[in-house]
């Protein structure tokens, strides 16, 4: 099995483009225009927060919510932390989540959708 350390490249793609073309457009989200520099800065800040919360390489992180800039940031920040990331459809029934999630070794959850019942025992992000 491959190591869960740093990726084989020197820089994450968003950091590469932030260094090469910092003010170039990276993402349009609604009416918002986000440069590579802003994207890299947002990802770095969220990755640092995740690490402060205890996310380490190999941690299981579930992300639940509709497609959004915030969810994209969370996904990329978790990858930057070398976490295992599980994006969840917010429409999945609670019963199915209760059945499947315990088998997946998930430690943390960022829930941007409707609240889950209290029996879901994950460290919130």
Backbone as ProteinMPNN parsed JSONL, in Angstrom:
{"seq_chain_A": "XXXXXXXXXXXXXXXXXXXXXXXXXXXXXXXXXXXXXXXXXXXXXXXXXXXXXXXXXXXXXXXXXXXXXXXXXXXXXXXXXXXXXXXXXXXXXXXXXXXXXXXXXXXXXXXXXXXXXXXXXXXXX", "coords_chain_A": {"N_chain_A": [[0.84, -1.181, 0.0], [0.501, 2.253, -0.74], [2.263, 5.028, 0.678], [0.808, 7.478, 2.854], [1.856, 9.986, 2.873], [3.309, 13.049, 1.74], [2.409, 14.241, -1.565], [3.76, 13.075, -4.769], [4.659, 15.258, -6.231], [6.234, 18.538, -6.243], [4.811, 20.863, -5.495], [1.443, 21.627, -4.569], [-1.113, 21.69, -7.063], [-2.669, 24.11, -7.006], [-1.011, 25.776, -5.559], [1.194, 25.916, -7.217], [0.112, 27.312, -9.449], [-0.642, 29.636, -8.143], [1.834, 30.718, -7.555], [2.885, 31.037, -10.125], [0.971, 32.511, -11.668], [-0.469, 34.581, -9.975], [-2.673, 36.423, -9.913], [-4.387, 35.536, -11.841], [-7.496, 34.198, -13.008], [-8.927, 31.626, -11.162], [-11.247, 30.331, -10.267], [-14.733, 30.683, -10.771], [-17.391, 31.44, -8.814], [-20.623, 31.558, -8.466], [-21.285, 34.933, -8.529], [-18.778, 35.564, -7.801], [-15.294, 36.032, -8.297], [-12.398, 34.241, -8.139], [-9.017, 34.374, -7.55], [-5.933, 32.586, -8.296], [-4.105, 33.048, -6.281], [-5.766, 33.82, -4.124], [-7.315, 31.495, -3.861], [-5.327, 29.574, -3.146], [-4.496, 30.712, -0.737], [-6.876, 30.587, 0.788], [-7.226, 27.791, 0.903], [-4.875, 27.02, 2.262], [-5.299, 28.285, 4.752], [-7.625, 26.959, 5.667], [-6.69, 24.322, 5.731], [-4.754, 24.556, 7.739], [-6.447, 25.107, 9.896], [-7.901, 22.673, 9.98], [-5.795, 20.957, 10.716], [-5.226, 21.976, 13.248], [-7.491, 21.098, 14.511], [-6.987, 18.461, 14.699], [-6.722, 16.846, 12.453], [-4.765, 14.603, 10.747], [-2.255, 13.079, 8.571], [-3.834, 10.474, 6.836], [-6.155, 10.52, 8.345], [-9.686, 10.034, 8.427], [-11.975, 11.957, 6.716], [-15.139, 13.17, 6.373], [-17.161, 14.916, 4.091], [-20.007, 16.744, 3.825], [-22.48, 18.118, 1.924], [-23.95, 20.522, -0.356], [-22.698, 21.194, -3.664], [-20.307, 23.704, -3.62], [-18.265, 26.658, -3.211], [-17.165, 26.645, -0.655], [-17.331, 23.91, 0.039], [-15.626, 22.835, -1.919], [-13.202, 24.071, -1.123], [-12.889, 22.82, 1.379], [-12.56, 20.163, 0.573], [-10.139, 20.277, -0.932], [-8.418, 21.299, 1.036], [-8.465, 19.233, 2.925], [-7.284, 17.209, 1.394], [-4.762, 18.374, 1.134], [-3.915, 18.094, 3.723], [-3.333, 15.473, 3.689], [-5.353, 13.726, 4.261], [-7.853, 11.105, 4.193], [-10.535, 11.467, 2.1], [-14.032, 11.658, 2.096], [-16.552, 12.521, 0.174], [-19.925, 13.268, 0.721], [-23.22, 12.801, -0.427], [-25.683, 15.113, 0.321], [-28.287, 14.278, 0.282], [-28.452, 11.645, 0.994], [-30.084, 9.154, 2.903], [-30.441, 9.247, 6.492], [-30.49, 6.736, 7.731], [-29.08, 5.083, 5.964], [-26.564, 6.301, 6.051], [-25.975, 5.839, 8.754], [-25.676, 3.108, 8.7], [-23.519, 2.654, 6.915], [-21.311, 4.446, 7.441], [-19.914, 3.75, 9.918], [-18.254, 1.654, 9.136], [-16.242, 2.752, 7.679], [-14.143, 4.073, 8.902], [-14.116, 6.848, 9.658], [-13.114, 9.916, 10.991], [-13.592, 12.63, 11.268], [-16.026, 15.184, 10.474], [-17.295, 17.511, 8.197], [-20.119, 19.151, 8.046], [-22.179, 20.618, 5.913], [-24.775, 20.603, 5.377], [-28.174, 19.748, 6.253], [-28.661, 19.292, 9.801], [-27.336, 16.347, 11.39], [-28.601, 13.433, 13.134], [-27.937, 13.044, 16.71], [-26.571, 10.624, 17.249], [-24.522, 10.2, 15.461], [-21.228, 10.034, 15.721], [-18.823, 11.933, 15.224], [-15.934, 13.995, 15.08], [-16.673, 17.305, 14.756], [-15.903, 19.554, 12.08]], "CA_chain_A": [[0.0, 0.0, 0.0], [1.282, 3.479, -0.851], [2.343, 5.888, 1.853], [-0.137, 8.588, 2.842], [2.614, 11.21, 3.088], [3.146, 14.106, 0.752], [2.287, 13.752, -2.945], [5.048, 12.962, -5.449], [5.065, 16.507, -6.864], [6.832, 19.491, -5.31], [3.798, 21.813, -5.027], [0.066, 21.328, -4.944], [-1.405, 22.444, -8.293], [-3.143, 25.47, -6.729], [0.155, 26.558, -5.131], [1.984, 26.131, -8.431], [-0.497, 28.385, -10.233], [-0.592, 30.864, -7.339], [3.186, 31.26, -7.729], [3.122, 31.372, -11.529], [0.026, 33.539, -12.132], [-1.261, 34.79, -8.765], [-3.916, 37.173, -10.104], [-5.214, 34.908, -12.88], [-8.746, 33.613, -12.528], [-8.902, 30.187, -10.877], [-12.615, 29.816, -10.096], [-15.91, 31.556, -10.672], [-18.397, 30.823, -7.948], [-21.692, 32.543, -8.488], [-20.739, 36.175, -9.06], [-17.455, 35.758, -7.215], [-14.134, 35.641, -9.103], [-11.353, 33.894, -7.185], [-7.704, 34.224, -8.186], [-5.133, 31.462, -7.797], [-3.516, 33.457, -5.007], [-6.812, 33.748, -3.104], [-7.654, 30.085, -3.681], [-4.254, 28.936, -2.373], [-4.545, 31.273, 0.615], [-8.051, 30.017, 1.462], [-6.954, 26.372, 1.16], [-3.86, 26.945, 3.317], [-5.912, 28.662, 6.027], [-8.526, 25.895, 6.106], [-5.856, 23.161, 6.065], [-4.17, 24.832, 9.058], [-7.533, 24.914, 10.862], [-8.136, 21.229, 10.099], [-4.691, 20.38, 11.484], [-5.432, 22.383, 14.644], [-8.583, 20.28, 15.038], [-6.495, 17.101, 14.867], [-6.614, 16.092, 11.201], [-3.385, 14.205, 10.438], [-2.247, 12.191, 7.407], [-4.568, 9.225, 6.996], [-7.448, 10.716, 9.017], [-10.87, 9.974, 7.586], [-12.751, 13.192, 6.778], [-16.352, 13.167, 5.551], [-17.656, 16.239, 3.724], [-21.418, 16.585, 3.456], [-23.086, 19.38, 1.548], [-24.142, 20.778, -1.782], [-21.527, 21.744, -4.337], [-20.108, 25.118, -3.317], [-16.864, 27.032, -3.043], [-16.767, 26.186, 0.679], [-17.113, 22.46, -0.002], [-14.405, 22.633, -2.698], [-12.077, 24.416, -0.25], [-12.746, 21.768, 2.387], [-12.027, 18.982, -0.105], [-8.73, 20.495, -1.258], [-7.68, 21.446, 2.296], [-8.315, 17.892, 3.501], [-6.252, 16.545, 0.587], [-3.476, 18.971, 1.486], [-3.565, 17.501, 5.024], [-3.115, 14.044, 3.408], [-6.46, 12.966, 4.842], [-8.728, 10.352, 3.291], [-11.713, 12.323, 1.998], [-15.259, 11.014, 1.643], [-17.649, 13.454, -0.078], [-21.227, 12.627, 0.906], [-24.407, 13.447, -0.971], [-26.53, 15.518, 1.447], [-29.601, 13.65, 0.148], [-28.437, 10.265, 1.497], [-30.89, 8.999, 4.118], [-29.707, 9.039, 7.743], [-30.38, 5.296, 8.011], [-27.99, 4.552, 5.145], [-25.324, 6.819, 6.63], [-25.743, 5.13, 10.022], [-25.262, 1.744, 8.367], [-22.267, 2.598, 6.154], [-20.19, 5.231, 7.947], [-19.064, 3.096, 10.925], [-17.306, 0.719, 8.523], [-15.308, 3.494, 6.828], [-13.076, 4.668, 9.707], [-14.187, 8.301, 9.515], [-12.819, 10.564, 12.263], [-14.051, 14.016, 11.267], [-17.047, 15.495, 9.479], [-17.737, 18.871, 7.948], [-21.496, 19.002, 7.586], [-22.725, 21.874, 5.414], [-26.168, 20.302, 5.03], [-29.047, 19.709, 7.424], [-28.023, 18.603, 10.929], [-27.491, 14.899, 11.538], [-28.99, 13.025, 14.485], [-26.801, 13.051, 17.63], [-25.841, 9.359, 17.359], [-23.358, 10.222, 14.571], [-20.151, 10.471, 16.618], [-17.631, 12.378, 14.52], [-15.475, 15.314, 15.491], [-17.088, 18.261, 13.722], [-14.901, 20.507, 11.593]], "C_chain_A": [[0.886, 1.246, 0.0], [1.231, 4.273, 0.448], [1.333, 7.025, 1.72], [0.561, 9.913, 3.115], [2.321, 12.241, 2.018], [3.07, 13.525, -0.656], [3.65, 13.754, -3.631], [5.501, 14.252, -6.133], [5.522, 17.5, -5.791], [5.798, 20.432, -4.703], [2.418, 21.284, -5.388], [-0.256, 22.16, -6.176], [-1.851, 23.881, -8.029], [-1.987, 26.35, -6.239], [1.063, 26.869, -6.322], [1.425, 27.319, -9.207], [-0.527, 29.695, -9.464], [0.784, 31.521, -7.443], [3.413, 31.761, -9.152], [2.262, 32.546, -11.999], [-0.938, 33.885, -11.003], [-2.608, 35.483, -8.99], [-4.819, 36.589, -11.185], [-6.44, 34.26, -12.245], [-8.601, 32.104, -12.352], [-10.31, 29.616, -10.893], [-13.608, 30.967, -10.167], [-16.935, 30.811, -9.848], [-19.528, 31.823, -7.781], [-21.154, 33.795, -9.17], [-19.333, 36.453, -8.581], [-16.363, 35.243, -8.153], [-12.972, 35.439, -8.141], [-10.052, 33.653, -7.945], [-7.0, 32.996, -7.617], [-4.531, 31.8, -6.442], [-4.544, 33.351, -3.877], [-7.2, 32.302, -2.817], [-6.604, 29.388, -2.821], [-4.262, 29.426, -0.929], [-5.708, 30.684, 1.415], [-7.819, 28.549, 1.821], [-5.947, 26.224, 2.294], [-4.448, 27.264, 4.684], [-6.815, 27.546, 6.547], [-7.749, 24.634, 6.468], [-5.214, 23.351, 7.44], [-5.221, 24.65, 10.151], [-7.814, 23.43, 11.068], [-7.042, 20.576, 10.942], [-4.802, 20.751, 12.959], [-6.528, 21.552, 15.304], [-8.177, 18.817, 15.195], [-6.41, 16.264, 13.61], [-5.131, 15.864, 10.906], [-3.42, 13.328, 9.187], [-2.928, 10.856, 7.712], [-5.884, 9.364, 7.729], [-8.577, 10.602, 8.004], [-11.708, 11.224, 7.792], [-13.937, 13.067, 5.827], [-16.781, 14.612, 5.321], [-19.069, 16.068, 3.201], [-22.009, 17.95, 3.145], [-23.264, 19.474, 0.046], [-22.857, 21.347, -2.365], [-21.457, 23.246, -4.089], [-18.614, 25.388, -3.233], [-16.357, 26.53, -1.693], [-16.482, 24.695, 0.685], [-15.855, 22.126, -0.816], [-13.169, 22.948, -1.857], [-11.825, 23.32, 0.773], [-12.134, 20.516, 1.775], [-10.526, 19.139, -0.362], [-7.879, 20.655, -0.001], [-7.463, 20.092, 2.959], [-7.273, 17.092, 2.718], [-4.866, 17.07, 0.951], [-2.992, 18.459, 2.844], [-3.243, 16.018, 4.896], [-4.158, 13.174, 4.099], [-7.14, 12.133, 3.755], [-10.055, 11.104, 3.275], [-12.886, 11.542, 1.428], [-16.327, 12.084, 1.433], [-18.975, 12.696, 0.006], [-22.327, 13.46, 0.275], [-25.304, 13.836, 0.203], [-27.925, 14.898, 1.402], [-29.622, 12.208, 0.66], [-29.249, 10.17, 2.781], [-30.01, 8.725, 5.343], [-29.503, 7.563, 8.035], [-29.235, 4.671, 7.215], [-26.637, 5.037, 5.667], [-24.972, 6.077, 7.913], [-25.235, 3.717, 9.772], [-23.851, 1.716, 7.78], [-21.078, 3.286, 6.832], [-19.34, 4.528, 9.005], [-18.026, 2.144, 10.33], [-16.184, 1.43, 7.761], [-14.203, 4.218, 7.596], [-12.988, 6.179, 9.488], [-14.012, 8.929, 10.895], [-13.461, 11.943, 12.385], [-15.138, 14.196, 10.218], [-17.259, 16.998, 9.421], [-19.108, 18.736, 7.31], [-22.04, 20.372, 7.204], [-24.179, 21.708, 4.989], [-27.006, 20.335, 6.314], [-28.376, 18.933, 8.551], [-28.317, 17.105, 10.929], [-27.954, 14.581, 12.952], [-27.761, 12.901, 15.389], [-26.022, 11.745, 17.712], [-24.669, 9.252, 16.375], [-22.2, 10.842, 15.348], [-18.872, 10.773, 15.844], [-17.213, 13.707, 15.118], [-15.877, 16.295, 14.398], [-15.93, 19.171, 13.333], [-15.586, 21.817, 11.277]], "O_chain_A": [[1.914, 1.276, 0.677], [0.268, 4.188, 1.21], [1.039, 7.48, 0.614], [-0.083, 10.869, 3.547], [1.222, 12.294, 1.465], [3.601, 12.445, -0.914], [4.593, 14.366, -3.131], [6.646, 14.324, -6.58], [5.241, 17.332, -4.604], [5.89, 20.767, -3.522], [2.248, 20.584, -6.387], [0.29, 23.254, -6.322], [-1.448, 24.787, -8.758], [-1.992, 27.556, -6.485], [1.629, 27.959, -6.414], [2.168, 28.227, -9.581], [-0.447, 30.763, -10.07], [0.888, 32.748, -7.421], [4.058, 32.788, -9.358], [2.76, 33.465, -12.649], [-2.112, 33.518, -11.066], [-3.586, 35.155, -8.317], [-5.913, 37.105, -11.417], [-6.41, 33.833, -11.091], [-8.202, 31.395, -13.277], [-10.549, 28.549, -11.459], [-13.349, 32.071, -9.687], [-17.297, 29.677, -10.163], [-19.406, 32.805, -7.05], [-20.622, 33.716, -10.277], [-18.754, 37.483, -8.926], [-16.486, 34.163, -8.729], [-12.6, 36.357, -7.41], [-9.996, 32.834, -8.863], [-7.411, 32.441, -6.598], [-4.454, 30.947, -5.559], [-4.231, 32.849, -2.798], [-7.392, 31.927, -1.66], [-6.95, 28.688, -1.869], [-4.058, 28.64, -0.004], [-5.544, 30.325, 2.581], [-8.175, 28.112, 2.916], [-6.136, 25.399, 3.189], [-4.135, 26.593, 5.667], [-6.777, 27.221, 7.734], [-8.112, 23.943, 7.42], [-5.139, 22.403, 8.222], [-4.924, 24.103, 11.212], [-7.95, 22.977, 12.205], [-7.335, 19.732, 11.79], [-4.505, 19.93, 13.827], [-6.498, 21.328, 16.514], [-8.929, 18.02, 15.757], [-6.06, 15.086, 13.68], [-4.348, 16.81, 10.826], [-4.491, 12.878, 8.781], [-2.634, 10.204, 8.714], [-6.671, 8.419, 7.743], [-8.436, 11.025, 6.857], [-12.11, 11.523, 8.916], [-13.76, 12.881, 4.623], [-16.766, 15.429, 6.242], [-19.3, 15.33, 2.243], [-22.036, 18.833, 4.002], [-22.795, 18.627, -0.715], [-22.032, 21.911, -1.647], [-22.426, 23.969, -4.319], [-17.803, 24.463, -3.19], [-15.231, 26.041, -1.601], [-15.494, 24.257, 1.275], [-15.101, 21.228, -0.441], [-12.2, 22.189, -1.868], [-10.68, 22.934, 1.007], [-11.281, 19.877, 2.392], [-9.74, 18.246, -0.047], [-6.737, 20.198, 0.029], [-6.387, 19.834, 3.498], [-6.468, 16.376, 3.313], [-3.913, 16.299, 1.063], [-1.787, 18.398, 3.087], [-2.914, 15.37, 5.89], [-3.884, 12.034, 4.474], [-7.019, 12.418, 2.564], [-10.636, 11.352, 4.331], [-12.759, 10.854, 0.415], [-16.952, 12.52, 2.4], [-19.122, 11.617, -0.569], [-22.36, 14.681, 0.427], [-25.655, 12.974, 1.009], [-28.669, 14.982, 2.379], [-30.691, 11.606, 0.753], [-29.115, 11.022, 3.659], [-28.977, 8.062, 5.247], [-28.448, 7.175, 8.537], [-28.506, 3.825, 7.732], [-25.676, 4.268, 5.718], [-23.813, 5.727, 8.136], [-24.445, 3.192, 10.557], [-23.065, 0.833, 8.122], [-19.962, 2.767, 6.8], [-18.121, 4.698, 8.99], [-17.015, 1.863, 10.973], [-15.273, 0.776, 7.254], [-13.398, 4.917, 6.981], [-11.925, 6.714, 9.175], [-14.675, 8.531, 11.853], [-13.829, 12.369, 13.48], [-15.186, 13.482, 9.217], [-17.385, 17.669, 10.446], [-19.241, 18.267, 6.179], [-22.329, 21.193, 8.075], [-24.741, 22.574, 4.319], [-26.582, 20.887, 7.33], [-27.601, 18.012, 8.289], [-29.392, 16.661, 10.525], [-27.729, 15.369, 13.871], [-26.656, 12.676, 14.894], [-24.894, 11.753, 18.207], [-23.897, 8.296, 16.453], [-22.197, 12.047, 15.603], [-17.949, 9.958, 15.816], [-18.052, 14.461, 15.61], [-15.474, 16.142, 13.245], [-15.086, 19.511, 14.162], [-14.932, 22.769, 10.85]]}, "name": "protein", "num_of_chains": 1, "seq": "XXXXXXXXXXXXXXXXXXXXXXXXXXXXXXXXXXXXXXXXXXXXXXXXXXXXXXXXXXXXXXXXXXXXXXXXXXXXXXXXXXXXXXXXXXXXXXXXXXXXXXXXXXXXXXXXXXXXXXXXXXXXX"}
